[in-house]
Amino acid sequence: MDFDFQPYFRQYELLAKAADQVFDQVKSQFPKEIECKLECSDCCHAVFDVTLIEALYLNYQFGQQFSGKAREDIINKANRADRQAYKLKRAAYQKVEEGKNESEVLIEMAGERIRCPLLNVQDRCDLYEFRPVTCRFYGVPTEIAGIAHTCGKSGFLKGKSYPTVHLEKMQKKLFALSFEVAMDINSKFSGLGELLVPVSMALLTEYNEEYLGIKLTDVSGKEERENGKKPEEGPCV
Protein backbone atom coordinates (compact mmCIF):
# COMPACT_ATOMS: atom_id res chain seq x y z
CA MET A 1 0.00 0.00 0.00
CA ASP A 2 1.40 3.38 -1.04
CA PHE A 3 -0.20 5.49 1.70
CA ASP A 4 2.30 6.73 4.31
CA PHE A 5 0.97 6.37 7.87
CA GLN A 6 4.18 7.61 9.51
CA PRO A 7 3.05 11.26 10.00
CA TYR A 8 -0.04 10.00 11.83
CA PHE A 9 2.02 7.55 13.86
CA ARG A 10 4.24 10.42 15.00
CA GLN A 11 1.16 12.33 16.15
CA TYR A 12 -0.04 9.25 17.99
CA GLU A 13 3.35 8.82 19.65
CA LEU A 14 2.99 12.35 21.05
CA LEU A 15 -0.33 11.34 22.63
CA ALA A 16 1.27 8.18 24.05
CA LYS A 17 4.12 10.28 25.44
CA ALA A 18 1.60 12.64 27.06
CA ALA A 19 -0.10 9.64 28.69
CA ASP A 20 3.25 8.49 30.08
CA GLN A 21 3.93 11.96 31.47
CA VAL A 22 0.56 12.01 33.26
CA PHE A 23 1.25 8.57 34.73
CA ASP A 24 4.71 9.64 35.91
CA GLN A 25 3.30 12.82 37.45
CA VAL A 26 0.69 10.93 39.49
CA LYS A 27 3.27 8.31 40.45
CA SER A 28 5.64 11.00 41.73
CA GLN A 29 2.86 12.34 43.97
CA PHE A 30 1.64 8.93 45.16
CA PRO A 31 4.60 6.53 44.96
CA LYS A 32 3.24 4.23 47.67
CA GLU A 33 -0.20 3.94 46.06
CA ILE A 34 1.07 2.99 42.59
CA GLU A 35 2.59 -0.48 42.78
CA CYS A 36 3.32 -1.11 39.10
CA LYS A 37 6.45 -3.21 38.66
CA LEU A 38 8.06 -5.68 36.30
CA GLU A 39 6.14 -8.93 35.84
CA CYS A 40 2.97 -7.49 37.36
CA SER A 41 0.51 -8.36 34.60
CA ASP A 42 -2.85 -7.40 36.12
CA CYS A 43 -3.43 -4.77 33.43
CA CYS A 44 -2.55 -7.32 30.74
CA HIS A 45 -5.81 -9.16 31.44
CA ALA A 46 -8.11 -6.12 31.15
CA VAL A 47 -10.84 -6.20 28.48
CA PHE A 48 -10.79 -3.09 26.29
CA ASP A 49 -10.74 -1.95 22.66
CA VAL A 50 -8.35 0.29 20.76
CA THR A 51 -9.10 3.02 18.21
CA LEU A 52 -8.18 2.83 14.52
CA ILE A 53 -4.93 4.80 14.89
CA GLU A 54 -3.85 2.59 17.81
CA ALA A 55 -4.72 -0.58 15.88
CA LEU A 56 -2.79 0.58 12.81
CA TYR A 57 0.21 1.56 14.92
CA LEU A 58 0.25 -1.66 16.96
CA ASN A 59 -0.16 -3.76 13.82
CA TYR A 60 2.70 -1.93 12.12
CA GLN A 61 5.06 -2.32 15.08
CA PHE A 62 4.12 -5.99 15.41
CA GLY A 63 5.10 -6.51 11.78
CA GLN A 64 8.37 -4.66 12.32
CA GLN A 65 9.40 -6.50 15.49
CA PHE A 66 8.32 -10.09 14.87
CA SER A 67 8.71 -12.75 12.20
CA GLY A 68 8.90 -16.51 11.91
CA LYS A 69 7.94 -18.71 14.85
CA ALA A 70 7.86 -15.84 17.34
CA ARG A 71 5.27 -14.08 15.20
CA GLU A 72 3.31 -17.30 14.67
CA ASP A 73 3.17 -17.92 18.43
CA ILE A 74 1.69 -14.48 19.08
CA ILE A 75 -0.79 -14.92 16.22
CA ASN A 76 -1.97 -18.18 17.82
CA LYS A 77 -2.43 -16.43 21.17
CA ALA A 78 -4.25 -13.58 19.44
CA ASN A 79 -6.67 -16.03 17.82
CA ARG A 80 -7.50 -17.56 21.20
CA ALA A 81 -7.93 -14.15 22.84
CA ASP A 82 -10.10 -12.92 19.99
CA ARG A 83 -12.47 -15.86 20.32
CA GLN A 84 -12.81 -15.11 24.03
CA ALA A 85 -13.46 -11.42 23.34
CA TYR A 86 -16.12 -12.29 20.77
CA LYS A 87 -17.95 -14.55 23.22
CA LEU A 88 -17.89 -11.88 25.95
CA LYS A 89 -19.19 -9.18 23.62
CA ARG A 90 -21.90 -11.45 22.25
CA ALA A 91 -23.06 -12.32 25.77
CA ALA A 92 -23.05 -8.63 26.75
CA TYR A 93 -25.08 -7.70 23.67
CA GLN A 94 -27.65 -10.37 24.46
CA LYS A 95 -28.02 -9.07 28.03
CA VAL A 96 -28.72 -5.55 26.76
CA GLU A 97 -31.19 -6.93 24.21
CA GLU A 98 -32.96 -8.74 27.02
CA GLY A 99 -33.44 -5.45 28.87
CA LYS A 100 -30.50 -5.31 31.27
CA ASN A 101 -29.14 -1.84 31.99
CA GLU A 102 -26.26 -1.07 29.63
CA SER A 103 -24.17 0.60 32.35
CA GLU A 104 -24.46 -2.50 34.52
CA VAL A 105 -23.38 -4.68 31.61
CA LEU A 106 -20.35 -2.45 30.99
CA ILE A 107 -19.38 -2.70 34.66
CA GLU A 108 -19.62 -6.48 34.42
CA MET A 109 -17.46 -6.43 31.30
CA ALA A 110 -14.85 -4.39 33.15
CA GLY A 111 -14.52 -7.27 35.60
CA GLU A 112 -13.86 -9.86 32.89
CA ARG A 113 -10.31 -11.00 32.17
CA ILE A 114 -8.62 -12.10 28.96
CA ARG A 115 -4.88 -12.69 28.77
CA CYS A 116 -3.35 -10.28 26.24
CA PRO A 117 -1.66 -12.13 23.36
CA LEU A 118 1.36 -9.83 23.79
CA LEU A 119 1.97 -11.06 27.35
CA ASN A 120 4.86 -13.51 27.22
CA VAL A 121 5.83 -16.39 29.52
CA GLN A 122 7.88 -14.04 31.68
CA ASP A 123 4.72 -11.99 32.25
CA ARG A 124 6.14 -9.09 30.30
CA CYS A 125 4.71 -7.29 27.28
CA ASP A 126 6.33 -8.19 23.97
CA LEU A 127 5.52 -4.72 22.58
CA TYR A 128 5.76 -2.70 25.80
CA GLU A 129 7.33 0.34 24.14
CA PHE A 130 4.44 0.48 21.66
CA ARG A 131 1.57 -0.50 23.99
CA PRO A 132 -1.87 1.21 23.68
CA VAL A 133 -2.79 4.34 25.64
CA THR A 134 -5.16 2.41 27.92
CA CYS A 135 -2.23 0.29 29.09
CA ARG A 136 -0.20 3.42 29.83
CA PHE A 137 -2.84 4.83 32.18
CA TYR A 138 -3.44 1.57 34.05
CA GLY A 139 -2.40 1.91 37.67
CA VAL A 140 -3.58 5.49 38.23
CA PRO A 141 -7.22 6.48 39.03
CA THR A 142 -9.25 6.86 35.86
CA GLU A 143 -12.82 7.77 34.99
CA ILE A 144 -14.91 7.25 31.87
CA ALA A 145 -18.64 7.78 31.38
CA GLY A 146 -18.92 8.67 35.06
CA ILE A 147 -17.47 5.35 36.18
CA ALA A 148 -14.26 5.48 38.25
CA HIS A 149 -11.65 2.74 38.16
CA THR A 150 -8.44 1.97 40.00
CA CYS A 151 -6.12 -0.99 39.74
CA GLY A 152 -7.05 -3.64 42.30
CA LYS A 153 -3.40 -3.99 43.27
CA SER A 154 -2.89 -0.26 43.91
CA GLY A 155 -3.03 1.47 47.28
CA PHE A 156 -5.66 4.03 46.31
CA LEU A 157 -8.49 4.04 48.88
CA LYS A 158 -12.20 4.40 48.19
CA GLY A 159 -13.73 7.63 49.41
CA LYS A 160 -10.48 9.59 49.20
CA SER A 161 -9.71 12.24 46.58
CA TYR A 162 -6.90 11.64 44.08
CA PRO A 163 -5.88 13.10 40.70
CA THR A 164 -8.04 11.28 38.17
CA VAL A 165 -7.45 10.78 34.46
CA HIS A 166 -10.60 11.48 32.43
CA LEU A 167 -10.17 8.93 29.68
CA GLU A 168 -12.86 10.47 27.47
CA LYS A 169 -10.61 13.46 26.79
CA MET A 170 -7.86 11.21 25.47
CA GLN A 171 -10.39 9.10 23.57
CA LYS A 172 -11.61 12.22 21.74
CA LYS A 173 -8.06 12.94 20.59
CA LEU A 174 -7.55 9.36 19.45
CA PHE A 175 -10.84 9.39 17.55
CA ALA A 176 -9.97 12.75 15.97
CA LEU A 177 -6.68 11.33 14.69
CA SER A 178 -8.44 8.18 13.50
CA PHE A 179 -11.02 10.24 11.60
CA GLU A 180 -8.19 12.24 10.03
CA VAL A 181 -6.60 9.03 8.78
CA ALA A 182 -9.92 7.77 7.39
CA MET A 183 -10.51 11.03 5.54
CA ASP A 184 -7.00 11.34 4.16
CA ILE A 185 -6.97 7.82 2.72
CA ASN A 186 -10.33 8.65 1.16
CA SER A 187 -11.92 5.53 2.60
CA LYS A 188 -15.29 4.50 1.21
CA PHE A 189 -16.27 3.30 4.71
CA SER A 190 -17.95 6.16 6.56
CA GLY A 191 -17.54 4.46 9.94
CA LEU A 192 -13.86 3.60 9.64
CA GLY A 193 -12.70 6.45 11.89
CA GLU A 194 -14.83 5.29 14.80
CA LEU A 195 -13.77 1.66 14.55
CA LEU A 196 -12.91 -0.04 17.86
CA VAL A 197 -11.28 -3.47 18.07
CA PRO A 198 -9.55 -5.54 20.77
CA VAL A 199 -5.76 -5.81 20.71
CA SER A 200 -6.07 -9.37 19.41
CA MET A 201 -7.94 -8.20 16.30
CA ALA A 202 -5.47 -5.34 15.77
CA LEU A 203 -2.68 -7.92 15.57
CA LEU A 204 -4.60 -10.34 13.34
CA THR A 205 -5.97 -7.89 10.80
CA GLU A 206 -4.26 -7.17 7.50
CA TYR A 207 -4.79 -3.43 7.11
CA ASN A 208 -4.59 -3.43 3.34
CA GLU A 209 -6.31 -1.24 0.74
CA GLU A 210 -9.35 -3.49 0.57
CA TYR A 211 -9.91 -3.56 4.33
CA LEU A 212 -9.48 0.21 4.66
CA GLY A 213 -11.73 0.88 1.70
CA ILE A 214 -9.06 2.45 -0.48
CA LYS A 215 -9.10 -0.09 -3.29
CA LEU A 216 -12.26 -1.38 -4.94
CA THR A 217 -12.09 -4.78 -6.57
CA ASP A 218 -15.02 -4.66 -8.95
CA VAL A 219 -15.97 -2.46 -11.89
CA SER A 220 -19.24 -1.24 -10.39
CA GLY A 221 -17.43 -0.13 -7.23
CA LYS A 222 -14.89 1.77 -9.30
CA GLU A 223 -17.65 3.54 -11.16
CA GLU A 224 -19.35 4.44 -7.86
CA ARG A 225 -16.17 6.04 -6.55
CA GLU A 226 -15.61 7.98 -9.76
CA ASN A 227 -19.18 9.24 -9.60
CA GLY A 228 -18.74 10.32 -6.00
CA LYS A 229 -21.10 7.68 -4.60
CA LYS A 230 -20.39 5.82 -1.38
CA PRO A 231 -21.19 2.08 -1.19
CA GLU A 232 -23.23 1.03 1.82
CA GLU A 233 -20.96 -1.69 3.17
CA GLY A 234 -18.61 -1.12 6.11
CA PRO A 235 -15.23 -2.57 7.06
CA CYS A 236 -15.04 -6.25 7.87
CA VAL A 237 -14.48 -6.81 11.60
N, C-alpha and C positions, 0 to 999 in steps of 0.2 A: 504494500500500500504506500502510495507516494506522500500522503498527508503527514506533516511533521508535528508530532504531539509535544515535542520538547519544550516549546515556550509555555505551554499549559502546565507541563510537569514542573517547570521552574516556579510558576505561580503557586502550584499546589505545595511544593516544598517550603515555600514561605509560610503558608498556613500551618503546615506540620511543625515548622520551627517555632511559630508563635504558640502552638499548643504545648510544645516542650518547655517554652519559657514560662508559661502560666503554671505548669506542673512544678517546675523548679522553684518558682516564687512561693507557691503554697507550701512546698516541702521545706523551704528555708524557714518559714514561719511556724510550721508544725512538724518538726523532724520526728518527734516521738509518735505522732499519730499515723504518719505514712510509713508503712512497713514493707514497701516494695523492695525486693532483693532478687539476686540471681536465683534461678530455679524455683521461684514462686510463680506458679502458672494459673492462679485463680482466674485472672482476667482472660486467659487463653481458652476458657470454657464458656465464656459469655456468648449469648445469642444476639447477634446484631447484623445489620446490613450496611453496605458501603455504597456511596454515591458513584456515579459514572466515572468521574475523574479519578477517584480512589481506585476503582476497579481497573481502569486502564493503566494506571501507574503501577499498581501491584502486579498486574499481569505482565507488564513490560519488564519490571525488575526480576520477576520470577524467570522469565525467558532469558534474561541476561546472566543470572546467577547459577542456573541449574541446567544440567543436561544428563543424558544417559540414565543409569539406574537411579541416581539420586532424584532426578526429575520424575521418573516413573513411580518411585515410592511415594512422593508427595501427591502425585496425581491420584494414586490409589486411595490415599487417605482423604483426599478432597472428594472423591466419589462417595465414600462412606459418609462423610460429614454432610454432603449435599443431600443424600437420601434422608438422613435424620432431620435436616432442616426442613425438607419438603413435608415430611410427616407432621412435624410440629406446626407448621404454618397451615396445613390442611385441617388439622384438628382445631386450631384456633379459629379458622374461618367458619367451620361448622358450628362452633359454640356461639359465635356472633349471629349466625344465621338462625340459630335456635332461640335467640332472644337474650343471650347473656350480655351484660354490659361490656362494651368494648374496652373501657379502661381497666376493668377487672381482668379481662383476658390478656391485655398487654402486661399487667403486673405479673400474672401467672407465667407469661412467656419470659419475662425478665428473670424468673427463677429457674428456668430450664438450663441445661448444660450440654454443650456439644464440644468435644475436643477439637481445637483448631488444627487443620491439616498441616499448618506450618510449625506446630509444636513438636520438637524432636524428642528422642529418647532421653536426652539429658534435661528435659523440661525447659528447653530454651527455644526461642523463636528463630527459625531459619532465615527469616527476612526482617529481623528486628529493626535494622536501620531504616527500613522502608515500610514499617507497619502503619496501619490506618490510624486516623486521628482519634477514633474512639479508644483504641488501645493506649494512646499517649495520655489520655485524660484519666484512665482507670487508676484508682488509688486516691484521688482527691474527690471531695463532695461535688456531685453534679446534679443538675435538674433539667428535665425536659417535659414539656406538656404538664407542668405543675407537679410532677412526680420527682421527689428527691431520691438520690441513690448514693450510697457509700460502699466501698469495698468491705466485705464481711470480715476481712483480716486486719482492717485498719483500726486505729484507736479513736476514731471520731465517735463522740457520744451523742445519742439521740437527745433532742431538747436543747442542745447547746448551739450557739451561732458560730459558723465558720465561713470563710470565703467559699463561694459556690460558683462553679462553672455552669453557665447557662448554655447548654449544648445547642439549643435552637439557633443561637446567633452564629455559631460556627457552621451549623448545617445550612443556613441561608447562604453563606459564602461558598460552601462546597457545591450547592445546587446552582448558584450563579455561575461558577466556573464550568460546571457540567453543561449548563444551557449554552454557554459561550462556545464550548466545543461542538455541541450538536448543531448550532447555527453555522459555525465556520466550516464544518465539513459538508454543510448543505444536506443534512440527512433528511430522507423522506419520512422518517418516523417522528411524528410530532411529540411523542412522549419520551423520546430518548434521553433528554436532559434530566428527567425526574426519575430515571431508572434506579432502583435499589436492588442489590443482590448480596447474598452472603459471601464471605471470603472464599468459600469453597467454589462457588460459581465463578467468581472473578478469576480464579486460577484455571478453571477448566475451560472457560470460553475462549474461542478464537475470535478476537476482535478484528475481523477482516471487513472489507468493503461491503460485503453482502449483509453481514450482521448489523453493521452501523447504518445501513441504508444508503451508502454512497454509490454502490454499483448495482444496476438493475440487470437481471439476467435474461429478460424476455423483451421482445420487440414492443409489445403493448406498453410495458412499463417505461421503456425508453421514450416512447411517444408521449406518455403522460407527463414525464419530467420536462420534456421539451416544450410542452404546452402549458407548463406551469401548474399542472394538477398534482394533487398529493394522493397516492394510494391509501386505502383505509387500513391496511395491515400494520401491526406494530412489530417491534423487535422480538425475536424468539428468546424466551427465558425459561 
